[in-house]
Amino acid sequence: MSEIFTGNFTQQEPIPEDGIAAAMAVLQHGRLHRYNEAADEVAETALLEEEFAAQMGAKYCLAVASGGYAMATALRACGVGPGDKVLTNAFTLAPVPGAIASVGAEPIFVGVTEGLVIDLEDLAAKADQAKVLMLSHMRGHLCDMDALMALADQHGLTVIEDCAHTMGAKWNGRWSGRDGVMGCYSCQTYKHVNSGEGGLLVSDDPDLMARAVMLSGSYMLYGKHRAAPPPEAFEHVRYVTPNISGRMDNLRAAILRPQLRDLGAQCARWNERYWVLDKALNQCPGLTRIDRPQKEEFVASSYQFLLLDWSDDAIKDVIDGCLKRGVELKWFGNPEPVAFTSTYASWRYAPSEPMPDSDRILHGVMDMRLPLTFSLEDCAQIARIIKDEVTRVFQKHGS
Ligand SMILES: *Cc1c(COP(=O)(O)O)cnc(C)c1O
């Protein structure tokens, strides 16, 4: 009888006790709105921003309602508007092109490599078509950020980083989100900290951040922030920036602060799980592991591998075989968008040319969540099941 995994791929850990206690305090005093402070009180949201800015070594931080909202706000702050083109990854999640579309702009998709990062050659070829690059570190894979920033400088591209999967990661010693003019993070349940929904924006640019603060719906209360630019930065901006409400509230901030203090330890736990899987999937015929560059300090909250040049039927056979044994794989080659998984061709509001090289890779991308509720033994079992199923199908189809 073949073994079956019984864990749940969508089960998070509970909110830490100190987060629950802080949330209860907010519920008891009732001041959930970030600008509703008692005398001498500093709102949880303002403290969260101050702490995350310090953690990332950023001058400024703004907490908002979601990661998608953070990205749209960054685009607006950079002056992106209707009809503008924005370069972005062909391999990413729907809220990324969605943020671009939300400001009336049009994505120009840039291809993906076998390392699952943005294709810098394709980027160089398309760089002159836009002024802004929304760079998505999809599934936590960081491209060569030194090369990317050099290329962006050369072409005068403004880089905004989508760090939904790289909160806590580094490239060449630098925190992810600190190379671009703004870094955007998500605090949604499936990311690295969990407040259900939520987002964070960091920057060193006082003008961009003043705009972002106004956009988020600060009314004229930006003086209550602790990680916002000084009042001078708002002098002009306050009259010309619309309020597009998307603030974070004190309840979420209270839940997040203790989680951010634990971020480093949590990231290490994710990576322990990753290495158990990755070592066990070494030398599985037909399966291509993703190379991780030396300079990348990643956070593996998910795991990807490639079944490169496999037929649809063979891939479906692997997915079905794994699913029967309790292992849920997501497939970026599915012609229909399913649940959270879709690709550039399914975003029909954003026209695109086919990209055969990227399509070949996307067709082979297998993706799996790695919640921290899985033990190392769970990960070893998942790896055995994947290896079994890939081997079974590989032998049958003689792929
Ligand atoms: C989740 C996610 C986002 C946006 O996060 P939300 O908080 O859900 O809006 C952005 N980019 C990527 C790659 C994501 O996975």
The ligand as an SDF file (V2000), in Angstrom:
LIG
                    3D

 15 15  0  0  0  0  0  0  0  0999 V2000
   -0.3230   37.8190   -2.7780 C   0  0  0  0  0  0  0  0  0  0  0  0
    0.4570   38.5050   -3.7940 C   0  0  0  0  0  0  0  0  0  0  0  0
    0.3530   39.8830   -4.0010 C   0  0  0  0  0  0  0  0  0  0  0  0
   -0.6690   40.7970   -3.3900 C   0  0  0  0  0  0  0  0  0  0  0  0
   -1.0890   40.5320   -2.1730 O   0  0  0  0  0  0  0  0  0  0  0  0
   -2.5770   40.8090   -1.6020 P   0  0  0  0  0  0  0  0  0  0  0  0
   -2.2380   41.2210   -0.2170 O   0  0  0  0  0  0  0  0  0  0  0  0
   -3.3200   39.5360   -1.7270 O   0  0  0  0  0  0  0  0  0  0  0  0
   -3.1890   41.9280   -2.3920 O   0  0  0  0  0  0  0  0  0  0  0  0
    1.2100   40.4580   -4.9020 C   0  0  0  0  0  0  0  0  0  0  0  0
    2.1100   39.7470   -5.5780 N   0  0  0  0  0  0  0  0  0  0  0  0
    2.2250   38.4310   -5.4490 C   0  0  0  0  0  0  0  0  0  0  0  0
    3.2580   37.7050   -6.2410 C   0  0  0  0  0  0  0  0  0  0  0  0
    1.3940   37.7670   -4.5510 C   0  0  0  0  0  0  0  0  0  0  0  0
    1.5020   36.4340   -4.4330 O   0  0  0  0  0  0  0  0  0  0  0  0
  1  2  1  0
  2  3  1  0
  2 14  2  0
  3  4  1  0
  3 10  2  0
  4  5  1  0
  5  6  1  0
  6  7  2  0
  6  8  1  0
  6  9  1  0
 10 11  1  0
 11 12  2  0
 12 13  1  0
 12 14  1  0
 14 15  1  0
M  END
$$$$
